[in-house]
Amino acid sequence: MSKSQFTILTDKGVSVVTSPHARQEIQVLNEAGSSNRTFAYSPNGDFLAVVLETNVTIYNARNLEAADNIVNTIDYKGVIEVDFSPSGTYISTWARYVPKGANDAEQPRNMHVYKVVDGTLIASFSQKAQNNWKLQWVQSEALFARLSATEVHFHSPTAELSAGKNLPVAGRIAGETLTSFSISPNKTGKTFAAVFSKEKNGIPGSVKLYDLEKAATASGPACVSTRTLFNADSVDFMWNNDGSSILVHTHTDVDKSNQSYYGKSTLHHLTTVGPHYTTQIIDLTNPVHSISWSPNSKEYIVLHGAMPSKCTLFTVNSADAAAPSKAIYEFPPAARNTVTYSPHGRLILTAGFGNLAGDFSVWDRADFKELCTVRAANASSAQWCPDGRHILTSTIYRRLKVDNGVRIFHHSGVLVATMDARELYGVDWRNDENGKWPMKRGLSAKPEGIQDAEAIKRATVQPTAGKYVPPHLRGKTGAAAVSSITKAREAQLKPQGPIGVIAPLTAAAPQKPTLVGQPPAEDKVLSKAALKNLKKRENKKKTDGDETPSRPATSSTPAAPVVPAFIPVDADSKMIEIEKKVKTLQKKLKQISDIKKKKDAGETLELTQIQKMEGEAALLKEMAELNLQLSA
């Protein structure tokens, strides 16, 4: 079984923590005196790059205990950020841009691409802005792309440098107002690029999808779909896992309708599978806080609207031209601004960070049951562990100057580990494939958790600030000061659950989740007279029913739509199939056991029953093999 691992960067240096929720193994890579700046894991989890003031050190992340754990060292001063290619073959670095001096022959180059294993320089570019500096690679690493002015340039990392040490441009996508782009995963057999162009001189903006099959040829990328955008100043691209769909979240700096101080946002859904549908998701209210795709690529969740925000689950059906995206489920409103699926897609985390209290809830996608609500005091972010069973919350120094550290919770809400730091600058899990953490029979049992009461208090109890008092009433006492605080404000100051680790699910009744399209239930309190009249009418109906044939009751209430069942990711489908086979074998063995009892009682058996008894040995052998696979 693979061990989970995460890295933290603090004022004391860079440390790697292995098996944090079980037996912690902490390994310090660099002390504070080494001037650590940042770190990054490769997408496949093989390498860990630590950025120092004078160089970039690349470690073997899967064998850090070894004496020769350093893969390579890139001697380049002033690096601020690093990033790996999809398979970890290449690493790119970005340093602060220095303008061209009077004695410089050419523009300084502050972004470089190296081979990880031997440090060979592949390419160098001038990149002024730190925003969007990272290269975007196709999954095979045959091409990478970068934004140059208002064009997307494609390069081959294996091409030879020119005499001026420039990497030739293999292809390009041009646009007068092109400002951002994103390359899709390649699990459908094809790779696409989504490109955004801003509105200019009355010409609306747009998002275009390009097929990159011929990106490095003379014909260039082919545009297969276009979505016109009005009032969009910037966009966020979110691809699903297999690259068959993309969500485009648009933003405007100013809301011309004056309904929102933070501008206006919309959400659009585009598909890469022919005939390439494009549509706007209209079942949303501003602002859109967070969006998360399920790992199965067939559904996504959106947090939207004023606090308490709404949480809506959408399903994707690329074959439906009228509604490629359809809202199917509504979670209860809560003070949440972050949503994310677990790596297996079985659990859903909704959380409120930033200017919210730090509460988070875990939901079971299989039956939409709320497993827990946790108060993670002062938390600024949350990440799922690759095992899909644990959640890491962190308080970063740039967000809060006190109570820095990480907390690890089990999905049942139990606090299993804590690590405090005077100044915490960054934390990240090492990536692992789902196949190394198979989702076995349902959810894992609730662990014991840590027993340190003081540690639990620091992790879950937030100091109360007391009631808000307006400035003109501060220092006053009596009814005047009390009446100035409205009931709505008092309710807003109350926590989502009791201060502690887990809020009991039987506590104060929150608003119930509803299926989209289902009418709300009506709860009417009838008076005594109304109840008496209702009873008379029911008795009269019974009397009339004895004389006249009854008619079938009709209802104008539409039937609630059926919510699709939980669809696991491909890595877990094999385990579920095995569990189905085990249940089938258990039924057959139970039937054989009943037949044996009949035989012992002296009953005459039929030929089919005798044949079932003869096959018992084969069934037991198959059952043993399946149990071995489940326990692996």
Residue pairs with C-beta under 8 A, 6 or more apart in sequence:
1 436
2 432
2 436
2 437
3 18
3 19
4 18
4 19
4 20
4 21
4 385
4 386
4 387
4 390
4 429
4 430
4 432
5 16
5 17
5 18
5 19
5 61
5 429
5 430
6 16
6 17
6 20
6 392
6 406
6 427
6 428
6 429
6 430
7 14
7 15
7 16
7 17
7 39
7 41
7 48
7 427
7 428
7 430
8 14
8 15
8 17
8 406
8 419
8 421
8 424
8 426
8 427
9 36
9 38
9 39
9 424
9 425
9 426
9 427
10 404
10 421
10 422
10 423
10 424
10 425
11 32
11 421
11 422
11 423
11 425
12 28
12 31
12 32
12 421
12 422
13 28
13 29
13 30
13 31
13 32
13 34
13 36
14 28
14 29
14 30
14 36
14 39
14 50
15 26
15 27
15 28
15 29
16 26
16 27
16 29
16 48
16 64
17 24
17 25
17 26
17 27
17 419
18 24
18 25
18 26
18 27
19 25
20 392
20 408
20 417
20 419
21 385
21 390
21 408
21 410
21 416
21 417
21 447
24 417
27 64
27 65
29 50
29 59
29 64
30 36
30 50
30 52
30 57
34 52
34 53
35 52
35 53
35 54
36 50
36 51
36 52
37 51
37 52
37 53
37 79
37 80
38 51
38 80
38 81
38 82
38 425
38 426
39 48
39 49
39 50
39 51
39 426
39 428
40 48
40 49
40 51
40 81
40 82
40 83
40 84
40 428
41 47
41 48
41 49
41 61
41 84
41 428
41 429
41 430
41 431
42 48
42 49
42 61
42 84
42 85
42 87
42 88
42 116
42 431
43 84
43 85
43 86
43 87
43 88
43 431
44 86
44 87
44 88
44 431
45 61
45 62
45 430
45 431
45 432
46 60
46 61
46 62
46 88
47 58
47 59
47 60
47 61
47 71
47 84
47 88
47 91
47 116
48 58
48 59
48 60
48 61
48 64
48 430
49 56
49 57
49 58
49 59
49 82
49 84
49 91
50 56
50 57
50 59
51 79
51 80
51 81
51 82
53 77
53 78
54 75
54 77
55 73
55 74
55 75
55 76
55 77
55 79
56 73
56 74
56 76
56 79
56 82
56 91
56 93
57 70
57 73
58 70
58 71
58 72
58 73
58 74
58 91
58 116
59 69
59 70
59 71
60 66
60 69
60 70
60 71
61 430
63 69
71 116
71 117
72 116
72 117
72 118
72 119
73 119
74 91
74 93
74 114
74 119
76 93
76 95
76 112
77 95
78 95
78 96
79 93
79 94
79 95
80 94
80 95
80 96
80 130
81 93
81 94
81 130
81 133
81 134
82 91
82 92
82 93
82 94
83 91
83 92
83 134
83 135
84 90
84 91
84 92
84 116
85 91
85 92
85 135
85 137
85 141
85 144
86 137
86 139
86 141
87 141
88 116
89 115
89 116
89 141
90 113
90 114
90 115
90 116
90 122
90 141
90 144
90 157
91 113
91 114
91 116
92 111
92 112
92 113
92 114
92 134
92 135
93 111
93 112
93 114
94 110
94 111
94 127
94 130
94 133
94 134
95 110
95 111
96 110
97 108
97 110
97 126
97 127
97 128
98 108
98 110
99 108
100 106
100 107
100 108
106 164
107 126
108 126
109 124
109 125
109 126
110 126
110 127
111 124
111 125
111 126
111 127
111 133
112 121
112 123
112 124
112 125
113 121
113 122
113 123
113 124
113 135
113 144
113 157
114 120
114 121
114 122
115 122
122 157
122 167
123 155
123 157
123 161
123 167
124 165
125 146
127 133
127 146
132 147
132 180
135 144
135 145
135 146
136 144
136 145
136 146
136 181
136 182
136 183
137 143
137 144
137 145
137 183
138 144
138 183
138 186
138 191
138 212
139 185
139 186
139 187
139 191
140 186
141 157
142 156
142 216
143 154
143 155
143 156
143 157
143 170
143 171
143 212
143 215
143 216
144 154
144 155
144 157
145 152
145 153
145 154
145 155
145 181
145 183
145 193
146 152
146 153
146 155
147 153
147 178
147 179
147 180
147 181
150 174
150 175
150 176
150 177
150 178
150 179
151 172
151 173
151 174
151 175
151 178
152 172
152 173
152 178
152 181
152 193
152 195
153 169
153 171
153 172
154 169
154 170
154 171
154 172
154 212
154 215
154 216
155 167
155 168
155 169
155 170
156 167
156 168
156 170
156 216
159 167
159 168
159 170
161 167
162 168
170 215
170 216
171 215
171 216
171 217
171 220
171 221
172 220
173 181
173 193
173 195
173 210
173 220
173 221
175 195
175 197
176 197
176 200
177 197
177 198
177 199
177 200
177 205
178 195
178 196
178 197
179 196
179 197
179 198
179 234
180 195
180 196
180 234
180 235
180 237
181 193
181 194
181 195
181 196
181 237
182 193
182 194
182 237
182 239
182 246
183 191
183 192
183 193
183 212
184 191
184 192
184 193
184 194
184 239
184 243
184 246
184 272
185 239
185 241
185 242
185 243
186 243
187 241
187 242
187 243
188 242
188 243
188 244
188 272
188 273
190 211
190 212
190 213
190 243
190 272
191 211
191 212
191 213
191 243
192 209
192 210
192 211
192 212
192 224
192 243
192 246
192 272
193 209
193 210
193 212
193 215
193 221
194 207
194 208
194 209
194 210
194 237
194 246
194 248
194 270
195 207
195 208
195 209
195 210
196 205
196 206
196 207
196 229
196 232
196 234
196 235
196 237
196 248
197 205
197 206
197 207
197 208
198 205
198 232
198 233
199 205
199 229
199 230
199 231
199 232
204 228
204 229
204 230
205 228
205 229
205 230
205 232
206 226
206 227
206 228
206 229
207 226
207 227
207 229
207 235
207 248
207 268
207 270
208 223
208 225
208 226
208 227
209 223
209 224
209 225
209 226
209 246
209 270
209 272
209 276
210 221
210 222
210 223
210 224
211 221
211 222
211 224
212 221
213 222
214 220
214 221
214 222
215 221
224 272
224 276
225 270
225 272
225 276
225 278
226 278
227 248
227 268
227 270
227 278
229 235
229 248
229 250
229 266
229 268
231 250
231 252
231 256
231 264
232 250
232 251
232 252
232 266
233 251
233 252
233 253
233 263
234 250
234 251
235 248
235 249
235 250
235 251
236 248
236 249
236 251
237 246
237 247
237 248
238 246
238 247
238 248
238 249
238 291
238 293
239 245
239 246
239 293
240 246
240 293
240 294
240 297
240 300
240 316
241 293
241 295
241 296
241 297
241 569
242 297
243 272
244 271
244 272
244 273
244 297
244 318
245 269
245 270
245 271
245 272
245 297
245 316
245 318
245 324
246 269
246 270
246 271
246 272
247 267
247 268
247 269
247 291
247 293
247 300
248 267
248 268
248 269
248 270
249 265
249 266
249 267
249 288
249 291
250 265
250 266
250 267
250 268
251 263
251 264
251 265
252 263
252 264
252 265
253 263
254 263
255 261
255 262
255 263
255 264
255 286
256 264
257 264
259 286
260 286
260 287
262 287
263 287
264 286
264 287
265 286
265 287
265 288
266 280
266 281
266 284
266 288
267 280
267 281
267 284
267 288
267 291
267 302
268 278
268 279
268 280
268 281
269 277
269 278
269 279
269 280
269 281
269 316
269 324
269 325
270 276
270 277
270 278
271 277
271 278
271 318
271 324
273 318
275 321
277 318
277 321
277 324
279 323
279 324
279 325
281 302
281 314
281 325
283 312
283 314
283 327
283 516
284 302
284 304
284 305
284 312
285 304
285 305
285 306
285 310
286 304
286 305
287 304
287 305
288 302
288 303
288 304
289 303
289 304
289 309
289 336
289 337
289 338
290 302
290 303
290 337
290 338
290 339
290 340
291 300
291 301
291 302
291 303
291 339
292 300
292 301
292 339
292 340
292 341
292 348
293 299
293 300
293 341
294 300
294 301
294 341
294 345
294 365
294 567
295 341
295 343
295 344
295 345
295 434
295 569
296 345
296 567
296 568
296 569
296 570
297 316
298 315
298 316
298 567
299 313
299 314
299 315
299 316
299 564
299 567
300 313
300 314
300 316
301 311
301 312
301 313
301 314
301 339
301 341
301 348
302 311
302 312
302 314
302 339
303 309
303 310
303 311
303 336
303 337
303 338
303 339
303 350
304 310
304 312
305 333
307 335
307 356
308 333
308 334
308 335
308 336
309 333
309 334
309 335
309 336
309 337
310 330
310 331
310 333
311 330
311 331
311 332
311 333
311 334
311 336
311 339
311 350
312 327
312 329
312 330
312 331
312 516
313 327
313 328
313 329
313 330
313 331
314 325
314 326
314 327
314 328
315 325
315 326
315 328
315 564
316 324
316 325
317 323
317 324
317 325
317 326
318 324
320 326
327 516
328 515
328 516
328 561
328 563
328 564
329 368
329 513
329 515
329 516
329 563
330 513
330 514
330 515
330 516
331 350
331 363
331 368
331 513
332 510
332 511
332 512
332 513
333 511
334 350
334 352
334 359
334 361
334 496
334 510
335 352
335 356
335 357
335 359
335 496
336 350
336 351
336 352
336 356
336 359
336 360
336 361
337 351
337 352
337 353
337 354
337 356
338 349
338 350
338 351
338 352
338 353
338 360
338 381
338 382
339 348
339 349
339 350
339 351
340 348
340 349
340 382
340 384
341 347
341 348
341 349
341 365
341 384
342 348
342 349
342 384
342 388
342 411
343 384
343 386
343 387
343 388
343 434
343 437
344 388
344 434
344 437
344 439
344 568
344 569
344 571
344 572
345 365
345 566
345 567
345 568
345 569
346 364
346 365
346 366
346 388
346 439
346 443
346 566
346 568
346 572
347 362
347 363
347 364
347 365
347 371
347 388
347 411
347 443
348 362
348 363
348 364
348 365
349 360
349 361
349 362
349 363
349 382
349 384
349 391
350 360
350 361
350 363
351 358
351 359
351 360
351 361
351 376
351 379
351 382
352 358
352 359
352 360
352 496
353 379
353 380
353 381
353 382
354 380
357 375
357 462
357 495
357 496
358 375
358 376
358 377
358 378
358 379
358 393
358 462
359 373
359 374
359 375
359 376
359 495
359 496
359 497
360 373
360 374
360 376
360 379
360 382
360 391
360 393
361 370
361 372
361 373
361 374
362 370
362 371
362 372
362 374
362 391
362 411
362 412
362 413
363 369
363 370
363 371
364 370
364 371
364 443
365 566
366 565
366 566
368 513
368 563
370 505
371 411
371 412
371 413
371 443
372 411
372 412
372 413
372 502
372 503
372 505
373 413
373 496
373 497
373 502
373 503
373 505
374 409
374 413
374 460
374 497
374 501
374 502
374 503
375 460
375 461
375 462
375 495
375 496
375 497
375 499
375 500
375 501
375 503
376 382
376 393
376 407
376 409
376 459
376 460
377 403
377 458
377 459
377 460
377 461
377 462
378 395
378 400
378 402
378 403
378 462
379 393
379 394
379 395
379 407
380 394
380 395
380 396
380 399
380 400
381 393
381 394
381 396
382 391
382 392
382 393
382 394
383 391
383 392
383 394
383 427
383 428
383 429
384 390
384 391
384 392
384 429
385 391
385 392
385 408
385 429
386 429
386 430
386 431
386 432
386 434
386 436
386 437
387 437
388 434
388 437
388 439
389 410
389 411
389 444
390 408
390 409
390 410
390 411
390 416
391 408
391 409
391 410
391 411
392 406
392 407
392 408
392 427
392 429
393 406
393 407
393 408
393 409
394 405
394 406
394 407
394 424
394 427
395 403
395 404
395 405
395 406
395 424
396 404
396 424
396 425
396 426
396 427
397 404
397 423
397 424
397 425
398 425
403 458
404 420
404 421
404 422
404 423
404 424
405 418
405 419
405 420
405 421
405 424
406 418
406 419
406 421
406 424
406 427
407 415
407 417
407 418
407 459
408 415
408 416
408 417
408 418
409 415
409 416
410 416
410 444
410 446
410 447
410 449
411 443
411 444
412 443
412 446
412 447
412 502
413 501
413 502
414 446
414 447
414 448
414 449
414 501
414 502
415 449
415 450
415 455
415 456
415 459
415 460
415 501
416 447
416 449
416 450
417 450
418 450
418 455
418 458
418 459
420 458
433 571
434 569
434 571
434 572
435 571
438 571
438 572
438 575
439 568
439 571
439 572
439 575
440 575
440 630
441 579
441 630
449 501
450 456
456 501
460 499
460 500
460 501
461 499
461 500
462 495
462 499
467 485
467 490
467 493
468 485
468 489
468 493
469 481
469 484
469 485
470 484
473 480
473 481
473 484
496 503
497 503
497 507
498 504
498 507
514 520
515 560
515 561
515 563
516 561
517 558
517 560
517 561
518 560
518 561
519 557
519 558
526 534
568 576
575 630
578 626
578 629
578 630
579 630
581 622
581 626
582 623
582 626
582 627
582 630
585 619
585 622
585 623
585 626
586 623
588 612
588 619
589 616
589 619
589 620
589 623
591 612
592 612
592 613
592 615
592 616
592 619
595 605
595 609
595 612
595 613
596 613
598 605
598 609
599 605
599 613
605 613
